[in-house]
Amino acid sequence: MIATGQLEELLENILSRYGYDFTGYSRASLKRRIDGFYVKGRFTSFADMQRRLMDSTAYFMYFVEEVTVNVTEMFRDPAFYQTLREKILPVLATYPFIRIWHAGCSTGEEVYSMAILLKEANLLHKSILYATDLNQAVIEKAKTGIYPINTMQQNSVNYIRSGGKEDFSGYYHANYNLAKFDEGLAEKMIFSTHNLVSDSSFNLFQLILCRNVLIYFERDLQKRVLELFDQSLDSLGFLAMGSKESLRFSSIASHYQQIENKEKIWRKSR
Ligand SMILES: C[S@@+](CC[C@H](N)C(=O)[O-])C[C@H]1O[C@@H](n2cnc3c(N)ncnc32)[C@H](O)[C@@H]1O
């Protein structure tokens, strides 16, 4: 296992060699992931692991894949999506166009869920969904729109719980053990890598979703990322976070109002 001092040394070396800054990540979970990486890689020592990481960009990218938590599913927390359907989309419907940013989109299930909601609300044609993640591998996967067929049953259950009324299997084509979502859903999606720690704002959005990402960051980094979202959100725009996340402690809190006590969705004031 890696000692605390070694972990800090590794994070500093990664930052200076590759520009990826993990120093603001929550230590407990980051250390667990890096310990797991160390064991899986069968390194003989910490120095051995560090050497491998510093010597090869490809190997470092594999490290990024392994240490970030990419767990996701479609219509995750169905009640959240029901609130989007019933409370947020009717407001967005009044706008001439809708720009949405999925920050930390992982393998894209969240983005396909949103495209389905927008299609059912007849809003997809005037929407653009920007979907970003720091991990290049998950972005490549998201671009394919292909998922294991055995996840579709749970996706379908979540879809119905979120208020979906259509036949969920109508949104994808099954081929052996894979399901590919209709290309029409992906037409308005733009996938790209973007690091919330170091990259800047790139557009102005009416809705930003950053769910189950800030939970891995320490408070100071959470505050900085929330400021980035504030700069990227149109006035009266919506910011949606994960069930265990909040903006209450941050400097932007005073000009945001939570739209429903239960769901983590805030609206920016004018
Ligand atoms: C647990 S997943 C959440 C996926 C999805 N938003 C959801 O709620 O199901 C967290 C994602 O955040 C991404 N992530 C972690 N650090 C990031 C950073 N600095 N910038 C952008 N994305 C990051 C990870 O690569 C991972 O795909």
The ligand as an SDF file (V2000), in Angstrom:
LIG
                    3D

 27 29  0  0  0  0  0  0  0  0999 V2000
  -19.3980    8.4960  -11.0700 C   0  0  0  0  0  0  0  0  0  0  0  0
  -19.1890    9.1630  -12.6820 S   0  0  0  0  0  0  0  0  0  0  0  0
  -20.7010   10.0640  -12.8530 C   0  0  0  0  0  0  0  0  0  0  0  0
  -21.3530    9.8430  -14.1940 C   0  0  0  0  0  0  0  0  0  0  0  0
  -22.7130   10.4970  -14.3590 C   0  0  0  0  0  0  0  0  0  0  0  0
  -22.6250   11.9330  -14.2290 N   0  0  0  0  0  0  0  0  0  0  0  0
  -23.7130    9.9310  -13.3890 C   0  0  0  0  0  0  0  0  0  0  0  0
  -24.0880   10.6250  -12.4350 O   0  0  0  0  0  0  0  0  0  0  0  0
  -24.1210    8.7830  -13.5330 O   0  0  0  0  0  0  0  0  0  0  0  0
  -17.9680   10.4360  -12.3870 C   0  0  0  0  0  0  0  0  0  0  0  0
  -17.2850   10.9040  -13.6690 C   0  0  0  0  0  0  0  0  0  0  0  0
  -16.5650   12.1060  -13.3920 O   0  0  0  0  0  0  0  0  0  0  0  0
  -15.4010   12.1030  -14.1760 C   0  0  0  0  0  0  0  0  0  0  0  0
  -14.4050   13.0420  -13.6330 N   0  0  0  0  0  0  0  0  0  0  0  0
  -13.6250   12.9040  -12.5600 C   0  0  0  0  0  0  0  0  0  0  0  0
  -12.8100   13.9580  -12.4210 N   0  0  0  0  0  0  0  0  0  0  0  0
  -13.1120   14.8040  -13.4360 C   0  0  0  0  0  0  0  0  0  0  0  0
  -12.6000   16.0560  -13.8510 C   0  0  0  0  0  0  0  0  0  0  0  0
  -11.6090   16.6550  -13.1830 N   0  0  0  0  0  0  0  0  0  0  0  0
  -13.1240   16.6350  -14.9600 N   0  0  0  0  0  0  0  0  0  0  0  0
  -14.1130   16.0300  -15.6530 C   0  0  0  0  0  0  0  0  0  0  0  0
  -14.6390   14.8310  -15.3130 N   0  0  0  0  0  0  0  0  0  0  0  0
  -14.1320   14.2180  -14.2140 C   0  0  0  0  0  0  0  0  0  0  0  0
  -14.9450   10.6570  -14.1150 C   0  0  0  0  0  0  0  0  0  0  0  0
  -14.0450   10.3420  -15.1670 O   0  0  0  0  0  0  0  0  0  0  0  0
  -16.2730    9.9100  -14.1990 C   0  0  0  0  0  0  0  0  0  0  0  0
  -16.5750    9.5290  -15.5110 O   0  0  0  0  0  0  0  0  0  0  0  0
  1  2  1  0
  2  3  1  0
  2 10  1  0
  3  4  1  0
  4  5  1  0
  5  6  1  0
  5  7  1  0
  7  8  2  0
  7  9  1  0
 10 11  1  0
 11 12  1  0
 11 26  1  0
 12 13  1  0
 13 14  1  0
 13 24  1  0
 14 15  1  0
 14 23  1  0
 15 16  2  0
 16 17  1  0
 17 18  1  0
 17 23  2  0
 18 19  1  0
 18 20  2  0
 20 21  1  0
 21 22  2  0
 22 23  1  0
 24 25  1  0
 24 26  1  0
 26 27  1  0
M  CHG  2   2   1   9  -1
M  END
$$$$
